[in-house]
Amino acid sequence: DVCSSDLHVPLCPAGLPRPRDGRRRSGSGSGRRRSTPAPPAFAYAKPEGALVFTVIGDWGGSSDHRPTTGCQTSVAEGMGAVSEIMGSSFVLGLGDNFYPSGVHEHNYWRINQTFEDVYSHPSLQVPWYNCAGNHDWAGQEANIQHQIEYSLLSSRWVMPSALYTFTKSLTSGKTAKFVMFDHLMLKRRYFYEPLQTRTNSAKMEGVEWD
């Protein structure tokens, strides 16, 4: 069993105030526009032995014509900055990796433009344990096979099957087990081939699938 105190997930820096928009308040004696103050530095003291990781979902751009969005880029920059401060050791990708209809042989380049080129911060060069979402299965040509096989080509992408698990050992002696599954595949029985080749790379340590 793993207590919540053993796991630290950087979602958003707590305690940062919303920036002021600089508009004049009613009743103000001055019409001068005030500049937006910079937010205070985000400080984090990682508890000894804590397992810190980052979670993101619905991150896969917009379309083949718009493979990356401004919001996605902003999130990637903030995600990288917070992950660096908190010392995140891996990322959980919760699906909808490539909008609107996944990756297939005619848009394989989306892996670079929607993933590799966007989440490029040094702190994000860690294992990404991904699962598929409904958009990864959408369309006549889409399936998750290319995403599965990309696990053999990428230094960080992990998705050996629609269903898999991985474990992380904590310094307390406990073990955290993560179960990654695609509920649409279970419901609709989509066809896919699990990865047949098992590598000895560090990102695959503790990863199990059938």
N, C-alpha and C positions, 0 to 999 in steps of 0.2 A: 504494500500500500504506500501511496505517496501523498504526503500532506501538501496542502496548497502553499504552505510556506516554503516548500522545496522548489516550487516552480515559479518563475518570474517571466511574465509575457509583456514585452514593451508594446503597448497599444498606442498610447498617446501620453506625452509628458504631463503628469498631473500637476496642478497648481499654477500653470502658466495662464496669466490673464489674457482676455481677448484684447487685441490691439484696438486702440481708438481709431475712429475713421477720420478724425480731424475736422468734422463738421461743427459749425458754430452752434452752441446750445442756446435755447431760448432764454432771454434774460441776461445773456452775457454782455458785458460792457465793451468787449473788444470784438471787432470784426475780422481780426487777423486769423488766418488758418494755421492751426497748430500741427506740427509734424507728428506722425505716428511714432510713439516711443518704441524702442527696440525691446523685445521681451527679455526677461532676465535669463541668464545662463541656466541651463538645465543640469542639475547635479544629481548624481545617483551613486550610492554606495552599495555595491553588490554584496549581499550577504554571503558569508563563507559557505561554500559548498552548494550554492544555489545553481539550478539549471535554468538558464535564461534563453528564451527563444522568441522569435517574432512570428506573427500570424497575419496572413493576408489572403483575401479571396476576391473574386470578381475583378480581377486585375488586368484582363487581357485585351487592352486597347478598345477599339470600336468596330473596325471592319478592315477588309483588305485595302480599301481606299484610304482609310485612316487608322493605320496599325498602332498608332500611339496617340494618346490624348494629353492635353495640358494638365488635367487633373491627375492622370496617371503619373506623369513626370514629377509633379509636385509631391505626390505621395511617396514616390521612390526616393526623392531627395530627403524628405523628412524621415522616412523609414531608415535610410542609410545612416543619417546623423544620430538618431536615437539608438539604433542597434550598436553603433560604435561606442556611444557613451555607456550603454548598459552591458556591453560585452556579450551580445547575443551569439549563440553558438550554432544555430541553425534556423531555418525558416519552414513553417508549415504553409503550404499552398492549398487552399480549400476549394479550388475548382473554378470553372469558367475562365480557363487560362487563355483562350483565344476567341474573342468575339468576332462575328456572331455565330460562326459555324465551324469552329475548330480548325485543325491543321490537316491538310491533305496534300497530294502530290503537286497540286497547282499553286499552292501558297505556302510551301515549306519555308520560304524566306521569312515568314512571320515569326518564327522562333527567334531569329536574330533581332528583328525590328521591334517586336513586342516584348521580348524578354531580355535577351542578352544586352542589347544596347541601352535599355532603360534602367534596369536594376544593376547598375555598374559600380556602385559605391564599393570601396574596398571591404567594408564591413558586411556586405551582402555576398561576398565570394565564399560562401559556406554552403553546406548541403541544403538543398531545397527539396523537401519531401512533399510531392504533389499528388493530388487526386483529381479526377475529372469532374466536371459539372455538366449540366444539360446542354450548354452551348458548345461544349467540346464534342458532343455527339450530334449536333444539329446539322441539317443539310444532307443532301443525297450522297455527297462524297466524303463527308466527315466521319472519322472514327478516331480512336485514341492510339492507334498503332504507331504512328509516327512519334507521338509523345513518349510512348513506352520505349521505343528503340533509341530515342534521343538520350536515354539514360546511359547508353554505351559510349556516346560521343562527348557528352558534357562533363566538366569537372565538378559540377554541383547539382545538376538536375537528377532527381531520383523519382522514378515512377515505373517500377518493373512490372506492374500489373494493375488492374483496376482495384484489386484487393490485396493489401499487404500490411505488414506490421513492422515496426522497428522499436528497439529498446535503447534506453540510455541509462547508464549506471551513475548513481549519485555517490558523492563522497561519504554520505551517511550510511552507505551499505544497501540502501534501497534501490529498486529498479523501476523506472517509469516506462510503461509500454504504451505505444501509440498505435491505434488501429486506423488505417486509412482505407476507406471503402467508398465505392461509387454506388449509391442507392438506385440510380436509374438503371445501371447495368443489372442489378439484382431484380428490379421490377420488370424490365423489358427484355432481359436476356440478350443484350447486344453481344455481337461476336467480337472477340479480340484474342490475340495470342500473347500470353505472358512472356516475359523475357526469358529466353532459353539459356543465355550465357550469364554466368555469375562471375563478377570481377572481384578482385581483392583490394579495390580502392578504399580509401578511408571513408568515403561518403556512404559506402554500402555496408559498413560494419554494423551488425545488429539488425539488418534488414532481412525479412523472411517473406517468402511467397510460394505458392504452389504453381 
